[in-house]
Amino acid sequence: MTATMREFRDRATIAIEDVRLQTALEAATGRFCTARAAALAKLPWVEAMRDQFKAMRAATLANLAQHLEQFERQATAVGAQVHWARGGAEACAIVTGIAQRRGVTLVTKSKSMATEEIHLNTALAQAGIQPVETDLGEWIIQLAGEAPSHIIAPAIHKTKEQVAALFAQELGQTELPADIPALTAVARQMLRAKFLAAGMGISGGNLAVAETGSVVLVTNEGNGRMVTSAPPVHVAVIGIEKIAPTWDDAALWLSLLARSATGQPMSIYTTVVTGPKRAGDPDGPEEVHVVLLDNGRSQLIGSKYEEILQCIRCGACLNICPVYREAGGHAYGSPYSGPIGAVLSPLLFGLEKYPALPHASSLCGACKEVCPARIDLPRMLLELRADLVAQGLASPVEQFLEQGAALTMRSSRVWQFVTAMGRWGQRPLLQNGRLTLPASLNPVGERQLPHLAAKSFRELWRQGEV
Amino acid sequence: MTARTEILQRLRAQRREVNVPHPWQSRQRFDDLGQQFAAALTAVYGKVYLAASLEEASGQLGQLLAELGARRVVANDELLLSALDPAARWPDLVWHIVGQTPGDLRAFAAAADVGLSSAAAAIAETGSLLIASGPGRSRLVTLLPPVHVVLLPARLLITDLFTFIAARGGEMPANMTFVSGPSKTADIEQTMSIGVHGPKQLSVILYQE
């Protein structure tokens, strides 16, 4: 997947013209924003908490190797098997390898952005293993053969009628009523059978705690509990940056995660997995594997983009973003959409593949305001725009204008010449002292720009007028 | 070079000395932990029953089982529950006590009407029950049946996650879940629907000892 300027514009246009999608996006993102604000308002000390969280995340990344090694040591001590994957292909090979060794043909999955990122389902299917997504939203888009359009509400773009049609098809029936509780009951029944039959459960990890070698999963539906409890094997795929050194840190993390995401003080189920079942445990997986996924993350450590790794995937920046709220998730052409996706996708998957995303922002700064870790997303969007130019990835027109601007501003004589030309050239466009753009650039006729003054400040200064 | 070595080398090359912030201390205060717990859990569609003694709690449990029309009940083998001897108390019901009743626990739990357990702790701020795995404590008992009933002595209530972590001691169980309400989703048209994969009903009988 990619997001060139044209692709982004085309996909965003489709989304903007889809009245039903616009209504759904507005309602959902609005509700998430209100709920988040209300949940945070109940903690008078939440700003201090966010400061502390940011400091903790920054300190963790500065010393990430040590925390990962501690995690590995602790997880291994309780019987989990820890794997390391440089990239997506390597991670997929590890997971399919475990499944094949165990003779697994059916896998149940709980929601995981990391496995979306590496296209694990495709790899499993190619190896003859059937992956079943069990988060209701993820299952809907899996049945539809689509990508998630929101980090925490992946099927935000689907209507209940569309869901009913998908479920009916899966059940081999002609029709199902488009009734939400009834559809939920259908999903419960169909997926319950899968949970109990699966030979392996795959999850992501909201965070991993180095102190005890634990993986923490946050869900509302209970599918996270199912995939880590019912099958004989559990595999968690988790990005190397999602480490909390201690349980104190994990508590801080969990205190902000659900509140920032959905406005819940705590998600319905917060599951902590620390190795396979112990002697005496009546049930639980015999094998627990943790795949630590790099996929471009370690390259960011120590760079001007390190801060992006503080992200905990709450989705608050999507909900508040005026671009995401109009363009929707699919415009970004990546599992990661919104402001976080606009920064993360080019960094993980290649700026040349996602040249439009650094521009998919008005730089209003709302994302930074709501981020629990106060990640400076606008700064990194600007850095990426500079990288686009430096790497020759900007469009020829933009390159020409940027280089022209740089040349002009470097010398006061060129500047004076160009502004003099501009003063002369702008005359046909001046209306009532405002610069009105030609109709092709200004279809509604509302856009006006300040014009170049008759005399520059330097001239006024020289002539003693200021 | 293995993936592990490569990743760790790259990270170590960028290692920096930083000040690690002091752990966050709980600032939450509640006058009545039980009241706060009940309010928080009720707000997310959990049900809370208050009892003045274990005996009263067991009366409420019997009433609840009758109201639910429960036939098959699967229960974790925990001290609090064994003191109650539920199988003897309600002999009309079909009981499966983990580790005591012979037979397939998984199959019984999958077809049970009610799962009965206690908790290792409960967090007042968020109305969360801490359910831990261990000998006699099945994960499926609290997950598969449509109703999960919890007997919770008031002494297990703590303020928030931070006080829980500060008091935490010893080893972690293989599985520990903070349960904060019945299973729910809003994945279809952002409309709340209760009871997707986990229990559709969560009832807590909170009693004084």
Boltz contact constraints between the chains, C-beta under 6 A:
constraints:
  - contact:
      token1: [A, 28]
      token2: [B, 190]
      max_distance: 6.0
  - contact:
      token1: [A, 45]
      token2: [B, 27]
      max_distance: 6.0
  - contact:
      token1: [A, 52]
      token2: [B, 21]
      max_distance: 6.0
  - contact:
      token1: [A, 52]
      token2: [B, 24]
      max_distance: 6.0
  - contact:
      token1: [A, 55]
      token2: [B, 21]
      max_distance: 6.0
  - contact:
      token1: [A, 56]
      token2: [B, 21]
      max_distance: 6.0
  - contact:
      token1: [A, 59]
      token2: [B, 18]
      max_distance: 6.0
  - contact:
      token1: [A, 59]
      token2: [B, 20]
      max_distance: 6.0
  - contact:
      token1: [A, 62]
      token2: [B, 16]
      max_distance: 6.0
  - contact:
      token1: [A, 62]
      token2: [B, 18]
      max_distance: 6.0
  - contact:
      token1: [A, 63]
      token2: [B, 15]
      max_distance: 6.0
  - contact:
      token1: [A, 64]
      token2: [B, 11]
      max_distance: 6.0
  - contact:
      token1: [A, 65]
      token2: [B, 8]
      max_distance: 6.0
  - contact:
      token1: [A, 65]
      token2: [B, 11]
      max_distance: 6.0
  - contact:
      token1: [A, 65]
      token2: [B, 12]
      max_distance: 6.0
  - contact:
      token1: [A, 84]
      token2: [B, 3]
      max_distance: 6.0
  - contact:
      token1: [A, 84]
      token2: [B, 4]
      max_distance: 6.0
  - contact:
      token1: [A, 84]
      token2: [B, 7]
      max_distance: 6.0
  - contact:
      token1: [A, 85]
      token2: [B, 3]
      max_distance: 6.0
  - contact:
      token1: [A, 86]
      token2: [B, 3]
      max_distance: 6.0
  - contact:
      token1: [A, 136]
      token2: [B, 185]
      max_distance: 6.0
  - contact:
      token1: [A, 136]
      token2: [B, 187]
      max_distance: 6.0
  - contact:
      token1: [A, 136]
      token2: [B, 196]
      max_distance: 6.0
  - contact:
      token1: [A, 137]
      token2: [B, 187]
      max_distance: 6.0
  - contact:
      token1: [A, 155]
      token2: [B, 187]
      max_distance: 6.0
  - contact:
      token1: [A, 160]
      token2: [B, 188]
      max_distance: 6.0
  - contact:
      token1: [A, 160]
      token2: [B, 189]
      max_distance: 6.0
  - contact:
      token1: [A, 163]
      token2: [B, 188]
      max_distance: 6.0
  - contact:
      token1: [A, 180]
      token2: [B, 188]
      max_distance: 6.0
  - contact:
      token1: [A, 180]
      token2: [B, 191]
      max_distance: 6.0
  - contact:
      token1: [A, 180]
      token2: [B, 193]
      max_distance: 6.0
  - contact:
      token1: [A, 181]
      token2: [B, 193]
      max_distance: 6.0
  - contact:
      token1: [A, 184]
      token2: [B, 193]
      max_distance: 6.0
  - contact:
      token1: [A, 184]
      token2: [B, 196]
      max_distance: 6.0
  - contact:
      token1: [A, 188]
      token2: [B, 196]
      max_distance: 6.0
  - contact:
      token1: [A, 212]
      token2: [B, 172]
      max_distance: 6.0
  - contact:
      token1: [A, 214]
      token2: [B, 172]
      max_distance: 6.0
  - contact:
      token1: [A, 220]
      token2: [B, 184]
      max_distance: 6.0
  - contact:
      token1: [A, 221]
      token2: [B, 183]
      max_distance: 6.0
  - contact:
      token1: [A, 221]
      token2: [B, 185]
      max_distance: 6.0
  - contact:
      token1: [A, 221]
      token2: [B, 196]
      max_distance: 6.0
  - contact:
      token1: [A, 221]
      token2: [B, 197]
      max_distance: 6.0
  - contact:
      token1: [A, 222]
      token2: [B, 183]
      max_distance: 6.0
  - contact:
      token1: [A, 222]
      token2: [B, 197]
      max_distance: 6.0
  - contact:
      token1: [A, 222]
      token2: [B, 198]
      max_distance: 6.0
  - contact:
      token1: [A, 223]
      token2: [B, 197]
      max_distance: 6.0
  - contact:
      token1: [A, 225]
      token2: [B, 143]
      max_distance: 6.0
  - contact:
      token1: [A, 226]
      token2: [B, 197]
      max_distance: 6.0
  - contact:
      token1: [A, 229]
      token2: [B, 139]
      max_distance: 6.0
  - contact:
      token1: [A, 247]
      token2: [B, 165]
      max_distance: 6.0
  - contact:
      token1: [A, 248]
      token2: [B, 23]
      max_distance: 6.0
  - contact:
      token1: [A, 248]
      token2: [B, 165]
      max_distance: 6.0
  - contact:
      token1: [A, 251]
      token2: [B, 161]
      max_distance: 6.0
  - contact:
      token1: [A, 251]
      token2: [B, 162]
      max_distance: 6.0
  - contact:
      token1: [A, 251]
      token2: [B, 165]
      max_distance: 6.0
  - contact:
      token1: [A, 252]
      token2: [B, 24]
      max_distance: 6.0
  - contact:
      token1: [A, 265]
      token2: [B, 126]
      max_distance: 6.0
  - contact:
      token1: [A, 266]
      token2: [B, 126]
      max_distance: 6.0
  - contact:
      token1: [A, 266]
      token2: [B, 128]
      max_distance: 6.0
  - contact:
      token1: [A, 266]
      token2: [B, 180]
      max_distance: 6.0
  - contact:
      token1: [A, 268]
      token2: [B, 180]
      max_distance: 6.0
  - contact:
      token1: [A, 268]
      token2: [B, 181]
      max_distance: 6.0
  - contact:
      token1: [A, 269]
      token2: [B, 177]
      max_distance: 6.0
  - contact:
      token1: [A, 270]
      token2: [B, 178]
      max_distance: 6.0
  - contact:
      token1: [A, 271]
      token2: [B, 177]
      max_distance: 6.0
  - contact:
      token1: [A, 272]
      token2: [B, 176]
      max_distance: 6.0
  - contact:
      token1: [A, 274]
      token2: [B, 172]
      max_distance: 6.0
  - contact:
      token1: [A, 274]
      token2: [B, 174]
      max_distance: 6.0
  - contact:
      token1: [A, 275]
      token2: [B, 174]
      max_distance: 6.0
  - contact:
      token1: [A, 277]
      token2: [B, 174]
      max_distance: 6.0
  - contact:
      token1: [A, 278]
      token2: [B, 174]
      max_distance: 6.0
  - contact:
      token1: [A, 280]
      token2: [B, 135]
      max_distance: 6.0
  - contact:
      token1: [A, 281]
      token2: [B, 133]
      max_distance: 6.0
  - contact:
      token1: [A, 281]
      token2: [B, 174]
      max_distance: 6.0
  - contact:
      token1: [A, 282]
      token2: [B, 98]
      max_distance: 6.0
  - contact:
      token1: [A, 282]
      token2: [B, 138]
      max_distance: 6.0
  - contact:
      token1: [A, 283]
      token2: [B, 138]
      max_distance: 6.0
  - contact:
      token1: [A, 283]
      token2: [B, 139]
      max_distance: 6.0
  - contact:
      token1: [A, 283]
      token2: [B, 140]
      max_distance: 6.0
  - contact:
      token1: [A, 284]
      token2: [B, 133]
      max_distance: 6.0
  - contact:
      token1: [A, 284]
      token2: [B, 139]
      max_distance: 6.0
  - contact:
      token1: [A, 284]
      token2: [B, 174]
      max_distance: 6.0
  - contact:
      token1: [A, 284]
      token2: [B, 175]
      max_distance: 6.0
  - contact:
      token1: [A, 294]
      token2: [B, 7]
      max_distance: 6.0
  - contact:
      token1: [A, 298]
      token2: [B, 7]
      max_distance: 6.0
  - contact:
      token1: [A, 298]
      token2: [B, 10]
      max_distance: 6.0
  - contact:
      token1: [A, 298]
      token2: [B, 11]
      max_distance: 6.0
  - contact:
      token1: [A, 301]
      token2: [B, 11]
      max_distance: 6.0
  - contact:
      token1: [A, 301]
      token2: [B, 14]
      max_distance: 6.0
  - contact:
      token1: [A, 302]
      token2: [B, 14]
      max_distance: 6.0
